[in-house]
Amino acid sequence: MAYPDMDPGVRLFSYGTLQDPAVQQANFGRLLHGRPDALPGYRSTLVEIVDPEVLAVSGLAHHPIVHATGDPADTVTGTVFDISAAELAAADAYEVDDYTRVQVRLASGLDAWVYVKADR
């Protein structure tokens, strides 16, 4: 399904709450259509969420967060979505300061944006 405002070059890989239909409706005003993929060289842990707006939308006090390990055997599974630039900006606004957005190469060979643990 194509959307007129979509830039086919904008891909977002989600391994966490951005896969949740309620989170998608709240942030994008629609359900995203994606396909399974994986992020090699990363490992997932949990981060405590204290932002009241994010807590209200996700309903979860702990969200997954990934960090690079450099070990290709480490893999995080998730979903890759084709989204618009406006939707990417909405995702940026949703993610708390524990995350930063970086571009990665997925197991499928696609390049995508993903939110990873921010260096602080």
N, C-alpha and C positions, 0 to 999 in steps of 0.2 A: 504494500500500500504506500503510495507516494503522497507527500504533503507539500503544497505549493511553496511554503516558506522554508523548506528543508534544504540545507546544504549537504549533499551526500558525502562531503569530506569530513563532517563532524561526527565522530564516533565517541561514545562514552562506554567504558567498561565498568560494570558494577558488580561487586561481590557482596554487597550489603543492602542497606535499607532502600536504596534507589531502585531495587527490584520489586519493592512492595507496592501493590496497586494503590493503597491509600496515600503513600508518600508521593507517588507519581501524580495522582490527581491533585494533591495539595500544591505541588511545585510546578507542574506542567499543564494542569487542566485537562489532561488526557492520560490514557494508558499507553505506555510505550510498547512497541513490538520489537523484540530482540531475538538473539540466537545465542546458544551456549558457546562459551569460549573459556580460555584459561590464561592466567598470567604466570609465566615461568620466572623463577628466580626471586619469588616473593613468598613471605609467610604471613599468616593472619594471626592477630591477637585481638583483644578487646580494649576499648577505651570507654571510660565513664563519660556520659553526656550530662551536662548541667544546664545547657541552654533550654529555657522553658518552652520556647516555640518548637524546637527540634524534638524535645521530649513529648510535647502534645501531638505532633504529627506522627512520629514513629511509634510512640507508646513504649519505647524501650530505653532503659537507663544505661545500657551498655551496647555499643555498636562495634562491629568488626572494623579493624584498621589493619592495613598491610604495611610491611617494610621490606626493603630489598635485602636479600641475603647473599646474592651473587651465586647461589647454588642452583643450577638448572633443574635439579631434582625437586626443589621446593616449588610447589605450584598452588595457586589460588584459583578455584573455579568460580565462574560467574556468568554474566550475560553482557553481550555487547549490543548497544543500541545505536541506531542512526538518529541523530537529533538535530535541532536547529541551533544556530548561534544564540538565540534568545533563551532556549532551553538550557544550554550550557551555562549561561549567565545565571539562570534561576538555580541550577545545581550548585554553582559557586556560592550563591547567597545562602543556600540550605546548609552546606557543610560548615562545621564549626572550625575554630582555629587550630585544632589538633591535626587537621588535614591540609594538604597542599595538592594542587592538581599538577600532574606531570604527564608527558606523552610517553607511551610504551609500545613495544611490539608484542602482540598477543601470540599465543600458540598457533593460531590459524594463519599468522603472517600479517594480519591487519594491524595498522597503527591506530591507537585510540588514546583518549584521555582517561586517566584514572586518578582517584584521590588516594594518596598515600600518607603515611605518618610524616608530619611536618618536623623539620629539624628546629629545635628551640633551645 
